[in-house]
Amino acid sequence: MDIAFIFVNAITVAAIYGLIAVAVSITWSSLGLINLAYGFIYSFAGYSAWLVATYVARQYLDPALHPFVIAATGILAGALGGILVCLVVFIPLHDKPAFTSRGMIATLAISLIGSQLLLMAFGPTAKSLPELFGRWRVKFMDITLTADKIGIVVCSALMLAVVVMWMRSSRRGLEIRAMMMNPHAASIVGIGIRRTGIYVMALTGAMAGLAAVLLSQTYFISPFSGLTPLIKGVSIALCGGLGSIQGAVIAAILLGLVEALTNKFMGGQYVLMTQFLFIILVLIVRPRGISGLLDKAREQ
């Protein structure tokens, strides 16, 4: 059952980091922005959920509602953080020369400054969120599945399903898809780049916020806790192919498997090393990622 245990851990890790990877891919393919502020958005959403859990939910709400309120707070805070980044970085810079490099530097600056502000506000002591999914267990074919792992996978899958359905059925979602296919043509037919940018950043920020709440079931929240999810999210997006949601999902599963195998046979200190070696090998074989094809409009 070691193989089954490794597979379950791989899926759990992929479900969390896959959210950020998909967010990175959507932001790049639609806006041409590699958003390095997801580290700050992640920590901001985590602390927002912690504040609500500590000072609101425990005192004023029924315990049965705590998981829903905490998760909703993380999602809304992430969306708010994404809108903030859009207003500060994307809208002022999107029509300026060398926007890609300027955007990367600006979002990285936001991440660093925001993390320092969180450090000043909350201190270096890590915070923890309450258990959202309980402590029950399910045994399936001699495999014991814990509540947190099932909850993480189900919540991540639901979030991705909602995002995909919204992008396929709603007008704003179709505008985002048009931007992902060809941003220049989308602007010609009247799709507002700035307005669409706000929707994109809110949507992807919400995904990062949910990832913060889910990962807090395993790790603590700290001012710089978003650094590792940011690195892994961007790495997964690059491995899958920037702009490819399908590639991001596939890469998340593969890198989750690499992490689970490394933890099992080598130790957690080697995880980043083996993951980046795997990414290098993938990019050597497929320079554009597993299934990603850069939009020709981005290359010109």
C-alpha distance (Angstrom), angle and dihedral (degrees) to the residues before:
residue distance angle dihedral
M1 . . .
D2 3.79 . .
I3 3.79 89.4 .
A4 3.81 91.7 52.1
F5 3.81 91.1 47.4
I6 3.80 90.9 51.3
F7 3.80 91.2 48.0
V8 3.83 92.4 51.0
N9 3.80 91.1 50.2
A10 3.80 90.5 47.4
I11 3.81 92.3 53.2
T12 3.80 91.1 47.0
V13 3.81 93.0 52.0
A14 3.80 91.6 43.6
A15 3.81 91.4 51.9
I16 3.81 92.4 57.9
Y17 3.78 102.2 39.3
G18 3.79 90.9 37.8
L19 3.81 89.5 67.1
I20 3.80 91.6 59.4
A21 3.81 92.1 41.7
V22 3.81 91.6 53.6
A23 3.81 89.0 47.0
V24 3.82 90.3 53.1
S25 3.82 91.0 48.8
I26 3.82 94.2 48.6
T27 3.81 92.0 48.0
W28 3.80 93.1 49.3
S29 3.79 97.9 44.0
S30 3.82 94.8 45.9
L31 3.81 103.2 33.7
G32 3.80 104.4 18.8
L33 3.81 88.6 -123.5
I34 3.79 126.2 130.8
N35 3.78 97.4 -153.7
L36 3.80 110.1 -149.1
A37 3.81 90.8 172.1
Y38 3.80 92.3 84.1
G39 3.80 87.8 96.0
F40 3.80 90.0 63.3
I41 3.82 92.9 40.2
Y42 3.80 89.0 52.5
S43 3.82 93.7 51.6
F44 3.81 92.7 41.3
A45 3.80 91.2 53.5
G46 3.80 91.4 46.0
Y47 3.79 93.4 52.5
S48 3.81 91.6 45.0
A49 3.79 90.1 54.1
W50 3.82 89.9 47.1
L51 3.82 92.3 52.0
V52 3.79 91.8 50.7
A53 3.80 92.2 45.2
T54 3.81 92.6 48.9
Y55 3.79 104.1 39.1
V56 3.80 105.8 22.2
A57 3.79 114.0 23.5
R58 3.80 97.6 45.1
Q59 3.80 93.8 48.3
Y60 3.77 106.3 35.0
L61 3.80 110.1 20.1
D62 3.77 136.8 71.6
P63 3.83 109.6 -101.8
A64 3.80 89.3 -124.2
L65 3.81 89.0 64.7
H66 3.80 96.2 49.0
P67 3.84 97.6 91.7
F68 3.81 93.1 49.6
V69 3.81 94.3 45.8
I70 3.81 93.7 46.4
A71 3.81 93.0 47.6
A72 3.81 91.7 46.0
T73 3.81 90.3 49.9
G74 3.80 91.6 52.7
I75 3.81 91.5 48.8
L76 3.82 94.1 47.4
A77 3.81 92.9 44.7
G78 3.80 89.9 50.3
A79 3.81 90.4 50.6
L80 3.81 89.9 49.3
G81 3.81 90.5 50.3
G82 3.80 90.0 50.2
I83 3.82 91.7 51.5
L84 3.82 89.4 49.5
V85 3.80 90.9 54.1
C86 3.80 89.9 47.6
L87 3.80 92.6 52.5
V88 3.81 94.5 44.7
V89 3.82 100.6 39.2
F90 3.79 117.1 11.0
I91 3.80 102.3 43.4
P92 3.84 95.9 46.3
L93 3.82 95.2 42.0
H94 3.82 108.9 29.8
D95 3.83 94.7 94.2
K96 3.81 95.7 40.4
P97 3.84 125.2 101.6
A98 3.82 116.5 -90.0
F99 3.79 90.5 16.4
T100 3.82 93.9 162.8
S101 3.80 94.6 58.8
R102 3.78 93.6 37.5
G103 3.78 90.8 50.0
M104 3.80 92.6 50.8
I105 3.81 91.7 50.7
A106 3.81 93.5 45.2
T107 3.80 94.9 48.4
L108 3.80 90.8 46.2
A109 3.81 88.4 52.1
I110 3.80 90.3 51.4
S111 3.78 90.2 50.5
L112 3.80 93.0 51.2
I113 3.80 95.8 42.4
G114 3.80 92.3 44.3
S115 3.79 92.1 50.2
Q116 3.80 90.3 51.3
L117 3.81 90.6 50.4
L118 3.80 90.3 50.9
L119 3.80 88.8 49.8
M120 3.81 90.3 52.8
A121 3.79 92.3 46.6
F122 3.82 101.1 43.2
G123 3.80 104.5 18.2
P124 3.80 127.6 -132.2
T125 3.81 95.3 -67.0
A126 3.81 110.9 112.1
K127 3.80 119.1 -123.2
S128 3.78 128.7 -146.2
L129 3.77 131.7 -149.7
P130 3.81 121.4 -138.4
E131 3.79 119.3 -101.7
L132 3.78 107.3 -82.2
F133 3.78 100.0 -169.8
G134 3.80 103.0 39.3
R135 3.79 127.1 -126.4
W136 3.79 102.6 -78.2
R137 3.78 122.1 128.9
V138 3.78 136.2 -152.7
K139 3.78 124.6 -153.5
F140 3.79 115.4 -148.0
M141 3.81 120.8 175.3
D142 3.81 92.2 -24.7
I143 3.82 90.2 -48.1
T144 3.79 116.7 118.8
L145 3.80 111.5 -145.9
T146 3.80 115.6 -164.8
A147 3.79 124.4 -145.2
D148 3.78 95.0 -112.9
K149 3.81 94.1 53.9
I150 3.79 93.3 47.4
G151 3.79 91.3 45.6
I152 3.81 93.5 49.0
V153 3.81 93.8 50.8
V154 3.82 94.1 44.0
C155 3.82 94.3 46.9
S156 3.80 92.8 46.9
A157 3.79 92.2 47.9
L158 3.81 91.6 48.2
M159 3.80 91.7 49.3
L160 3.79 92.4 50.7
A161 3.81 91.0 45.8
V162 3.81 91.8 51.3
V163 3.80 91.4 48.2
V164 3.81 92.8 49.7
M165 3.82 93.5 45.8
W166 3.80 91.8 47.4
M167 3.79 92.0 49.7
R168 3.80 90.9 49.6
S169 3.80 99.6 44.5
S170 3.81 110.0 28.5
R171 3.78 126.6 75.4
R172 3.80 93.3 -125.1
G173 3.77 90.1 47.6
L174 3.80 90.9 52.5
E175 3.79 89.2 50.3
I176 3.79 89.7 53.9
R177 3.81 90.6 49.3
A178 3.80 89.6 50.6
M179 3.80 89.3 52.2
M180 3.80 89.5 49.9
M181 3.82 91.4 52.6
N182 3.80 98.4 44.6
P183 3.81 120.3 -14.9
H184 3.82 93.5 -171.4
A185 3.81 93.6 53.9
A186 3.81 90.4 43.5
S187 3.79 91.0 56.3
I188 3.82 90.9 48.3
V189 3.82 92.1 56.9
G190 3.78 91.6 52.0
I191 3.81 105.4 -92.8
G192 3.79 106.7 148.2
I193 3.80 109.8 -125.3
R194 3.80 95.2 -159.1
R195 3.79 95.1 45.9
T196 3.78 91.8 46.3
G197 3.80 89.4 47.5
I198 3.80 90.4 59.6
Y199 3.82 91.0 52.9
V200 3.80 91.9 46.6
M201 3.80 94.3 49.2
A202 3.81 92.8 44.9
L203 3.80 91.5 49.5
T204 3.79 95.6 46.8
G205 3.80 91.7 42.0
A206 3.79 89.2 54.9
M207 3.80 89.2 54.1
A208 3.81 90.6 52.0
G209 3.81 89.1 48.2
L210 3.78 92.2 54.2
A211 3.81 89.6 47.7
A212 3.82 88.9 54.9
V213 3.81 92.3 53.1
L214 3.80 92.9 46.1
L215 3.79 95.7 46.2
S216 3.81 90.0 48.8
Q217 3.80 86.7 70.8
T218 3.81 86.3 71.9
Y219 3.80 106.0 22.2
F220 3.79 134.9 35.1
I221 3.79 127.0 -107.5
S222 3.79 117.3 -112.2
P223 3.82 135.8 157.2
F224 3.80 91.7 -95.4
S225 3.81 98.3 32.7
G226 3.79 90.3 109.1
L227 3.80 93.1 64.9
T228 3.81 96.6 82.6
P229 3.84 95.0 44.4
L230 3.82 88.5 48.7
I231 3.81 92.8 51.7
K232 3.78 92.5 46.0
G233 3.79 93.7 43.7
V234 3.80 93.4 51.9
S235 3.82 90.8 43.1
I236 3.81 91.8 52.1
A237 3.81 91.1 47.5
L238 3.81 90.8 51.1
C239 3.78 92.0 46.3
G240 3.80 92.5 49.3
G241 3.79 93.0 42.4
L242 3.79 123.9 -91.4
G243 3.78 109.0 -93.4
S244 3.81 96.0 22.2
I245 3.78 115.0 109.3
Q246 3.79 90.8 -176.1
G247 3.79 90.4 51.3
A248 3.81 91.1 49.5
V249 3.80 91.2 53.9
I250 3.82 92.6 48.1
A251 3.81 92.0 46.5
A252 3.82 91.0 48.0
I253 3.79 90.8 55.7
L254 3.82 93.2 46.2
L255 3.80 94.0 47.0
G256 3.78 90.3 44.7
L257 3.79 87.7 55.1
V258 3.82 90.4 49.0
E259 3.81 90.2 50.9
A260 3.80 93.2 48.1
L261 3.81 92.3 48.5
T262 3.79 91.8 46.9
N263 3.80 92.4 50.0
K264 3.77 90.2 48.9
F265 3.80 101.0 46.9
M266 3.81 107.1 19.6
G267 3.79 110.3 19.8
G268 3.79 136.9 -102.0
Q269 3.82 93.8 -83.5
Y270 3.80 89.9 71.1
V271 3.81 97.3 50.4
L272 3.81 98.7 97.7
M273 3.80 90.7 43.7
T274 3.80 94.9 53.8
Q275 3.79 92.9 41.4
F276 3.79 93.5 53.5
L277 3.79 91.4 45.2
F278 3.80 88.0 53.7
I279 3.82 90.8 48.5
I280 3.82 91.1 50.0
L281 3.80 90.9 51.4
V282 3.80 91.7 49.1
L283 3.81 92.7 49.1
I284 3.80 91.4 47.9
V285 3.80 90.0 55.1
R286 3.82 95.5 36.4
P287 3.81 110.3 19.7
R288 3.80 91.6 -170.0
G289 3.78 95.0 50.2
I290 3.77 134.7 -101.8
S291 3.79 97.2 -52.3
G292 3.78 106.0 -13.1
L293 3.75 125.6 119.5
L294 3.78 116.0 -171.7
D295 3.77 111.6 -125.3
K296 3.80 109.3 -104.5
A297 3.76 87.7 -132.8
R298 3.80 88.8 63.7
E299 3.80 92.3 52.1
Q300 3.79 95.8 54.1
